[in-house]
Amino acid sequence: MRLKAIILGVACAGLASGGAAAQSCERNFTSQGVPLLTALTYRAWQAFPKTTPKRALDNLARAVAVEGFDNIRVDRALGAISATQEVTGSGREQTLRVVVRKEAAGSRVDAVFAVKPGQVAPEGATRDAMCRMISAAPR
């Protein structure tokens, strides 16, 4: 009987941790497009059950600046941040949009990073940078 209880407890703990992991930014990251041939769109999101949208928006704006983006605009009424980044010297900017919205008692953060055709942003580095920014929401 005790062994059954232990096995059941371990199984439930595994299911619970799997649900939390499904909410991670890295698992919610997607990319669309063909490098150099078409535009690339990277998307990521994460929910923060205990973070208000106002707090998340303030923290995210600072995180976007830390990642080296320029022309940062914060629209508090919409809960949105837009920013650009030009790293190739071509003058063609890449665009970042971050939106914070109320979800239950907390917030959900969605981010979209758009790269123009003919430009490249490595998927791994882009995922890491986007998730670093998103993870700043509750700080």
C-alpha positions in Angstrom: 0.0 0.0 0.0 2.8 2.4 0.9 4.6 1.7 -2.4 1.4 2.5 -4.3 1.1 5.8 -2.5 4.7 6.7 -3.4 4.3 5.7 -7.0 1.1 7.7 -7.3 2.7 10.7 -5.6 5.7 10.6 -8.0 3.3 10.3 -11.0 1.3 13.3 -9.9 4.4 15.3 -9.3 5.6 14.5 -12.8 2.3 15.6 -14.3 2.3 18.8 -12.3 5.8 19.7 -13.4 5.0 18.9 -17.0 2.1 21.4 -16.9 4.4 24.2 -15.6 7.1 23.4 -18.1 4.5 23.7 -20.9 4.1 27.4 -19.9 7.8 28.2 -20.3 8.8 30.7 -22.9 11.2 28.3 -24.5 8.4 25.8 -25.1 6.1 28.5 -26.4 8.7 29.8 -28.9 8.0 29.4 -32.7 9.6 30.6 -35.9 8.2 31.0 -39.4 10.0 31.8 -42.6 13.0 30.7 -44.6 16.3 32.5 -43.6 17.6 34.9 -46.3 14.7 34.0 -48.7 11.6 35.2 -46.8 10.8 37.3 -43.8 11.4 35.6 -40.5 8.9 35.9 -37.7 9.8 34.6 -34.2 7.1 34.4 -31.6 7.2 33.6 -27.9 4.8 33.9 -24.9 4.6 33.2 -21.3 2.0 33.6 -18.5 2.8 35.1 -15.2 -0.1 34.3 -12.7 1.0 36.7 -10.0 2.3 39.7 -12.0 0.1 42.7 -12.8 0.1 44.0 -16.4 1.4 47.4 -15.2 4.4 45.9 -13.4 5.1 43.5 -16.3 5.0 46.4 -18.8 7.4 48.5 -16.8 9.9 45.6 -16.3 9.7 44.6 -20.0 10.4 48.1 -21.3 13.7 48.0 -19.3 14.5 44.5 -20.5 14.0 45.6 -24.1 16.5 48.4 -23.6 19.0 46.1 -22.0 18.9 43.9 -25.1 20.1 46.8 -27.2 16.9 47.9 -29.0 16.3 51.5 -30.1 13.3 53.6 -30.7 11.5 52.0 -27.8 7.9 53.1 -27.5 5.6 52.1 -24.7 1.9 52.5 -25.1 0.5 52.0 -21.6 -3.2 52.1 -22.8 -2.6 49.2 -25.1 -0.1 47.4 -22.9 2.3 47.4 -25.8 6.0 48.0 -26.5 7.5 48.5 -29.9 11.2 48.7 -30.7 13.7 48.4 -33.5 17.2 47.0 -33.9 19.7 47.5 -36.7 22.7 45.4 -36.4 23.9 44.7 -40.0 24.8 48.3 -41.0 22.3 48.1 -43.9 19.9 50.5 -42.3 17.2 47.9 -42.4 15.6 47.6 -39.0 14.3 44.5 -37.3 11.1 45.0 -35.3 10.1 43.8 -31.9 6.6 44.0 -30.5 5.7 43.0 -27.0 2.1 43.0 -25.7 1.1 42.4 -22.1 -2.5 41.5 -21.3 -4.4 40.6 -18.2 -5.0 36.9 -17.7 -6.9 35.7 -14.7 -5.1 37.3 -11.6 -1.9 37.9 -13.6 -0.5 38.6 -17.0 0.3 37.1 -20.3 3.3 38.4 -22.3 3.5 37.9 -26.1 6.5 38.9 -28.1 7.0 39.0 -31.9 10.4 39.7 -33.5 10.3 40.3 -37.3 13.4 40.0 -39.5 13.2 41.3 -43.1 14.0 39.1 -46.2 17.7 38.9 -46.8 18.6 39.2 -43.2 19.3 36.4 -40.6 18.8 36.1 -36.9 19.9 32.7 -35.6 17.0 30.9 -34.0 18.8 29.8 -30.8 20.2 33.3 -30.0 16.8 34.9 -30.9 14.9 32.5 -28.6 17.4 33.1 -25.8 17.1 36.9 -26.1 13.3 36.9 -26.4 12.9 34.6 -23.4 15.4 36.8 -21.4 13.2 39.8 -22.1 10.0 38.0 -21.3 11.4 36.5 -18.1 11.9 40.0 -16.8 8.1 40.6 -16.5 7.7 39.6 -12.9 11.0 41.1 -11.5 
